[in-house]
Amino acid sequence: MSKEQGTLHWGHEALHLEIVLDTDGSPRLAHLGLPGEARRIPGASLPLVEVTAAGHGRGWSGNHLVGTELGGRLRHRTHQATRDGDWHTLTVHLHDPDTGLVAEVAYRSPDGIPVLRGEVTLRNEGRTTLHLESVSSLVVGCLTPQDPAAIDAADLLWAENDWLAECRWQRQPMRLTTPSLSGRVSYGHGRAGFALNGQGTWSSCGHLPMGGLTDRITGRTWVWQIEHNGGGWRWECEERDNAAYAALFGPTDTHHGWRHPLEPGAVFRTVPVALSFSADGGPDAAFAALTRYRRVQRRPHADHQRLPVIFNDYMNCLMGDPTTEKLLPLIDAAADAGAEYFVIDAGWYDGDNGGWWDSVGAWEPADSRFPGERGIHEALDRIRERGMVPGLWLEPEVIGVRSPVAKSLPDEAFFRRDGVRVTEAGRHHLDLRHPAARAHLDQVVDRLVGEWGVGYLKLDHNIDPGSGTSAHPGETPGAGLLGHNRAHLDWLDGILDRCPHLVVENCSSGGMRWDHALLSRVQLQSTSDQQNLHLYAPIAASAPTAVTPEQGAVWAYPQPEDSLDEVAFTMASALLGRIHLSGRMAELAPEARALVHEAVAAYKAVRADLPHAVPSWPLGLPAWEDPWIALALRTPATTYLTVWRRPGADASAALRLPHLRDTAARVDLLYPSVSRAVSAWTPGTAELSLTLPTAPSAVLLRITPTDAGAS
């Protein structure tokens, strides 16, 4: 790193950053991209961090990035660059002498990966309290050059995310939300553009906490994620000074009712965010870089490499109605198919004929479901006897209003507003900042894991209690929610520290809490509750945009009434992720059961490659109604390709694999062996033509480069 004529240079071989210091000491991020690019792509003149506080407003336009907010008054004090293993860190220290506000803007990037992680720490060195209303985690004003033509060529990316319809990426020209202005008035400040906000306790309800910008001509692409496990987040991508900028936030006052009193000597830290970059590879390359970043940033765990096959009794199977009688044949069928974990899902604690919803919290087995002297341990022991690890479903953060735990825990252990416990759908929500709440959950986990020998916990979360909790005096609900979110992450770290071999799955009505804050700790992510195998295909194919392939749990749930094509279709959906076997396996006919066994065997043959592969989409990111859908995972030596043909589609499709251009290759059918798929590879155009004679149908292919002249 150097300081030359007021410019700070920092980065590594895959990412280069330049910060310009103005004559008054104001720092501006002037360039972010590859080393060796034309130095500095001038962008919007924006501060490194945007801070608003009561009495230090935003300016007349109301836009976050203009006016007299505190971020524009921060001046460079010092900076330092360090390296810790594979991580490069630049910390820029800023201060405002008038208020005493100090900001430490931390940029981090893993060596060789074009991803920038941003986080800001504020400290009050003044004499009066600053009432914070918003703090950005990352502001980048140089997404495009200062050229209106670059905005004209830019497309915005975002992902709609709803229950049963997760991970639906959208793409539209930026000019639809930021029209070109004309006339004598030149608007140099920011103005209306595109912004998304998370709400409530579900971080990905409505939208993933992600977005992006791509140049449809050059392929230059940015993809970002907000690494926060609550709904208090916001990003905006707009135009300023004829350039595109992105600003990423955690909770704010305007959008989430969040305010934070920063008292003299106190510190506040923003939620972390990450920005991925591709110079010319389009969204696929940016998502590939983000995949590599997620792997190096998350908590290490053996499960990320082993990828065991999991059977879960819920989806299109017992649906929350487990009993010893129903479980035993399923356990045998799962073991015969090659499953290595068996998870008893919701209902194992329900002795009230389905009235458990508002009585959960003690997490004790229902005697009526597991009769006999051994109770639930008869099923758990049978799982172990068949060579599998037992798992259980848990919804840890909720306590039913009729649960005895609702009376035994103090009011302070729950979400409260105006001094009253929050009640949502017959349930209270624990506040994990309180030691009694955390102790209760620790006791539950220690009993299930330590005493019962459970090796897998599926942690669900099925209510949204709204804006948060104002449990502490003067606390806004948004600030209380942020505090709980951070305590929740700390609790997860604690149970994994105590139980390092425990495998934890993140679920929230499917994918309603699908974020990297949780995924940097837990081992798996439930991708959906979708029960229709045809509708699951676009979710399964899009999942690697938001989760590494080895963490994305996809249901494969064959039914006795399914055709053999449908059995192969649902099994193929999970083969480039994590298999969550389910369905009424014990009732399958021999041919269907053979297809299931073949799929599990095919998965075990390829799974060692998945933790090292990066995704791409040979037909583009899937749309919900697309007749053909494709997902590729590629390593330096091999490309795996799952292709789905849905009902109503033509029999043939052409798929583009540009990373194999001018490469002779062999195409092998890995699953199902009975498929009548016909494929042909054209090296010069990097195009694979594929015919699937029936619909619905799906196949898993392997494409391997061969020596020149090989067939």
BELTA-V930455 format. One record per backbone hydrogen bond with DSSP energy under -0.5 kcal/mol. CO is the residue of the C=O (numbers start at 1). NH is the residue of the N-H. If there is no record, write none. Layout:
# BELTA-V930455
((CO NH) (CO NH))
This chain:
# BELTA-V930455
((2 4) (2 9) (3 5) (4 7) (6 21) (7 4) (8 19) (9 2) (10 17) (12 15) (15 12) (16 33) (17 10) (18 30) (18 31) (19 8) (20 22) (20 28) (22 25) (25 76) (26 22) (28 20) (28 30) (31 18) (33 16) (34 37) (40 42) (42 146) (44 46) (46 29) (48 139) (49 51) (50 136) (51 70) (51 71) (52 133) (52 134) (53 56) (56 53) (59 62) (63 66) (69 72) (70 73) (70 74) (71 74) (75 95) (78 77) (78 93) (80 91) (82 89) (84 87) (86 111) (87 84) (88 109) (89 82) (90 92) (90 107) (91 80) (91 93) (92 94) (92 105) (93 77) (93 78) (94 103) (95 75) (95 97) (96 100) (96 101) (100 125) (101 96) (102 123) (103 94) (103 105) (104 106) (104 121) (105 92) (105 107) (106 119) (107 90) (108 117) (109 88) (110 113) (113 115) (114 277) (115 117) (116 275) (117 108) (118 273) (119 106) (120 270) (121 104) (122 268) (123 102) (123 125) (124 265) (129 131) (130 132) (130 262) (131 54) (132 260) (133 253) (134 52) (135 250) (138 248) (140 246) (141 44) (145 147) (147 150) (147 151) (148 152) (149 153) (151 154) (153 216) (154 174) (155 214) (156 172) (157 212) (158 160) (158 170) (159 208) (160 168) (161 206) (162 165) (165 162) (167 169) (168 160) (170 158) (172 156) (173 176) (174 177) (174 178) (184 186) (185 187) (186 188) (194 237) (196 235) (198 233) (199 202) (200 231) (201 203) (202 205) (204 206) (206 161) (208 210) (209 226) (211 224) (212 157) (213 222) (214 155) (214 216) (215 219) (219 282) (220 215) (221 278) (222 213) (223 276) (224 211) (225 227) (225 274) (226 228) (231 233) (233 198) (234 249) (235 196) (236 247) (237 194) (238 245) (239 191) (240 243) (242 147) (243 240) (244 143) (244 144) (245 238) (246 140) (247 236) (248 137) (248 138) (249 234) (252 256) (252 258) (253 257) (257 259) (257 478) (259 476) (260 132) (260 262) (261 263) (262 130) (263 266) (266 124) (268 122) (272 227) (273 118) (274 225) (275 116) (276 223) (278 221) (281 285) (282 285) (282 286) (283 287) (284 288) (285 289) (286 290) (287 291) (288 292) (289 293) (290 294) (291 295) (292 296) (293 297) (294 298) (301 304) (302 305) (302 306) (303 307) (309 340) (309 341) (310 581) (311 343) (313 318) (313 319) (314 317) (314 319) (315 583) (323 327) (324 328) (325 329) (326 330) (327 331) (328 332) (329 333) (330 334) (331 335) (332 336) (333 337) (334 338) (334 339) (335 338) (340 389) (341 311) (342 344) (342 391) (343 313) (343 345) (344 393) (345 348) (347 350) (348 366) (349 351) (352 355) (354 357) (356 359) (356 360) (358 402) (360 400) (365 367) (366 369) (366 370) (369 324) (372 375) (374 377) (375 378) (376 379) (376 380) (377 381) (378 382) (379 383) (380 384) (381 385) (382 386) (383 388) (384 387) (389 342) (390 455) (390 456) (391 344) (392 458) (394 460) (395 398) (397 430) (399 428) (400 403) (403 406) (403 407) (404 407) (404 408) (405 409) (410 413) (411 414) (413 431) (415 422) (416 470) (417 420) (420 417) (424 427) (426 401) (427 424) (428 399) (429 415) (430 432) (431 434) (434 438) (435 439) (436 440) (437 441) (438 442) (439 443) (440 444) (441 445) (442 446) (443 447) (444 448) (445 449) (445 450) (446 450) (446 451) (447 451) (447 452) (448 454) (449 453) (455 503) (456 392) (457 459) (457 505) (458 394) (458 460) (459 507) (472 475) (476 480) (477 469) (477 481) (478 482) (479 483) (480 484) (481 485) (482 486) (483 487) (484 488) (485 489) (486 490) (487 491) (488 492) (489 493) (490 494) (491 495) (492 496) (493 497) (494 498) (495 499) (499 502) (503 457) (504 523) (504 524) (505 459) (505 507) (506 526) (508 512) (509 511) (510 508) (511 514) (512 204) (513 515) (515 519) (516 520) (518 521) (518 522) (520 299) (524 506) (525 553) (531 533) (532 536) (533 537) (535 539) (536 540) (537 541) (538 542) (539 543) (542 545) (543 546) (543 547) (548 551) (548 552) (549 552) (551 525) (551 553) (552 554) (552 578) (553 527) (554 580) (556 582) (559 562) (563 567) (564 568) (565 569) (566 570) (567 571) (568 572) (569 573) (571 574) (572 575) (574 577) (578 554) (579 310) (579 581) (580 556) (581 312) (583 585) (584 587) (585 588) (589 593) (590 594) (591 595) (592 596) (593 597) (594 598) (595 599) (596 600) (597 601) (598 602) (599 603) (600 604) (601 605) (602 606) (603 606) (603 607) (606 609) (606 610) (607 611) (609 612) (610 613) (614 634) (616 632) (617 620) (618 656) (623 626) (627 646) (629 644) (631 642) (632 616) (633 640) (634 614) (637 705) (638 635) (639 703) (640 633) (641 701) (642 631) (643 699) (644 629) (644 646) (645 696) (645 697) (646 649) (651 692) (653 690) (655 688) (657 660) (658 661) (660 663) (662 664) (664 706) (666 668) (666 704) (668 670) (668 702) (671 700) (672 675) (678 691) (680 689) (681 683) (682 685) (682 686) (682 687) (683 662) (683 686) (686 657) (687 682) (687 689) (688 655) (689 680) (690 653) (691 678) (691 693) (697 645) (699 643) (699 701) (700 670) (700 671) (701 641) (702 668) (702 704) (703 639) (704 666) (707 710))
